[in-house]
């Protein structure tokens, strides 16, 4: 998909996801969270893309943090995956939101780039999706 404000700029959805670790090792624990974001040339462009996703996915469009002129846009969402006493050890809502966003991005023709930037990041989308289950 191209940026609504610039048909030469391809929109890319960047994804990263983390797992919990033990204090004394780098052994991966259960999935902890995910984050997806993309950038556009304007705030209006980011908002226009955000509304293409289902409301339940929680994708928002806003100004790009740190842009000195306040013109560039950013869209994205974040989700927690940590188990708690209520969700039975699996945060199904966070998993559903992630899958909805990825599926919608594919339908819209938005390219996906896996980041894996942190020490406790999953190294690939396939590794993350295996951890959350299909």
C-alpha positions as CSV (number, residue, x, y, z in Angstrom):
1,X,0.0,0.0,0.0
2,X,1.2,3.5,-0.7
3,X,1.1,6.5,1.6
4,X,-2.2,8.3,1.0
5,X,-0.2,11.6,0.9
6,X,2.6,10.4,-1.4
7,X,1.9,7.6,-3.9
8,X,5.6,6.9,-4.3
9,X,6.2,6.0,-0.6
10,X,5.3,2.4,0.3
11,X,3.8,2.0,3.7
12,X,5.6,-0.6,5.9
13,X,4.2,-2.0,9.1
14,X,7.1,-2.7,11.5
15,X,6.6,-5.4,14.1
16,X,8.5,-6.4,17.2
17,X,7.5,-8.8,20.0
18,X,9.2,-9.7,23.3
19,X,9.3,-12.6,25.7
20,X,9.9,-12.6,29.4
21,X,13.2,-13.8,30.7
22,X,14.5,-15.0,34.0
23,X,16.8,-12.7,35.8
24,X,19.7,-15.1,35.7
25,X,19.5,-16.3,32.1
26,X,18.5,-15.4,28.5
27,X,16.3,-18.4,28.3
28,X,13.0,-17.3,26.6
29,X,10.0,-17.4,28.8
30,X,6.4,-16.9,27.7
31,X,5.4,-14.1,25.2
32,X,5.2,-10.7,27.0
33,X,4.1,-8.0,24.4
34,X,4.1,-6.9,20.8
35,X,4.3,-3.5,19.1
36,X,3.4,-2.5,15.5
37,X,3.9,0.8,13.9
38,X,4.2,2.5,10.5
39,X,4.9,6.1,9.3
40,X,3.4,8.4,6.8
41,X,4.3,11.8,5.5
42,X,1.4,13.5,7.3
43,X,-0.7,13.1,10.4
44,X,-3.8,12.9,8.2
45,X,-2.3,10.1,6.2
46,X,-1.7,8.1,9.4
47,X,-5.3,8.6,10.6
48,X,-6.5,7.6,7.1
49,X,-4.6,4.3,7.3
50,X,-5.6,3.6,11.0
51,X,-9.4,3.8,10.1
52,X,-8.9,0.9,7.6
53,X,-8.3,-1.5,10.4
54,X,-11.1,-2.9,12.5
55,X,-11.8,-0.8,15.6
56,X,-11.3,-3.9,17.8
57,X,-7.6,-4.0,16.7
58,X,-6.9,-0.7,18.4
59,X,-4.8,0.9,15.6
60,X,-4.5,4.6,16.0
61,X,-3.1,7.4,13.9
62,X,-1.3,10.4,15.3
63,X,1.7,12.7,14.9
64,X,5.1,11.2,14.8
65,X,6.8,11.7,18.2
66,X,10.0,13.7,17.8
67,X,9.1,15.3,14.5
68,X,10.3,18.9,15.0
69,X,7.7,20.3,12.6
70,X,4.8,18.0,13.8
71,X,3.9,17.2,10.2
72,X,4.8,13.4,9.9
73,X,2.3,10.8,11.0
74,X,2.5,7.5,12.8
75,X,0.0,4.6,13.1
76,X,0.2,1.5,15.2
77,X,-0.9,-0.5,18.2
78,X,0.6,-2.3,21.2
79,X,-0.5,-5.4,23.0
80,X,0.3,-7.2,26.2
81,X,0.5,-11.0,26.1
82,X,1.5,-11.7,29.7
83,X,-0.7,-14.2,31.6
84,X,-2.5,-13.0,34.7
85,X,-4.9,-14.5,37.2
86,X,-7.9,-13.7,35.0
87,X,-6.8,-14.9,31.6
88,X,-5.9,-18.5,32.4
89,X,-2.3,-18.2,31.4
90,X,-2.9,-16.8,27.9
91,X,-3.9,-13.4,26.8
92,X,-6.3,-14.3,24.0
93,X,-7.4,-10.7,23.4
94,X,-3.8,-9.6,22.8
95,X,-3.2,-12.5,20.4
96,X,-6.5,-11.8,18.5
97,X,-5.6,-8.1,18.1
98,X,-2.1,-9.0,16.7
99,X,-3.6,-11.5,14.2
100,X,-6.3,-9.1,13.1
101,X,-3.8,-6.4,12.4
102,X,-1.4,-8.7,10.5
103,X,-4.3,-10.1,8.4
104,X,-5.8,-6.7,7.7
105,X,-2.4,-5.3,6.7
106,X,-2.0,-8.2,4.2
107,X,-5.4,-7.5,2.7
108,X,-4.5,-3.8,2.3
109,X,-1.1,-4.6,0.7
110,X,0.9,-3.1,3.6
111,X,4.3,-4.6,3.7
112,X,5.5,-6.1,7.0
113,X,9.0,-5.8,8.4
114,X,10.1,-7.8,11.4
115,X,12.4,-5.8,13.7
116,X,13.7,-8.2,16.5
117,X,15.8,-5.3,17.9
118,X,15.8,-6.1,21.6
119,X,17.8,-8.8,23.4
120,X,14.6,-10.5,24.4
121,X,12.9,-10.0,21.0
122,X,11.7,-12.9,18.9
123,X,14.1,-13.1,15.9
124,X,11.3,-13.7,13.3
125,X,7.6,-13.4,12.8
126,X,7.5,-17.2,12.5
127,X,9.2,-17.7,15.8
128,X,6.8,-15.3,17.5
129,X,3.7,-16.9,15.9
130,X,4.9,-20.3,17.0
131,X,5.2,-19.1,20.6
132,X,1.6,-17.7,20.6
133,X,0.2,-20.7,18.8
134,X,-1.6,-20.9,15.6
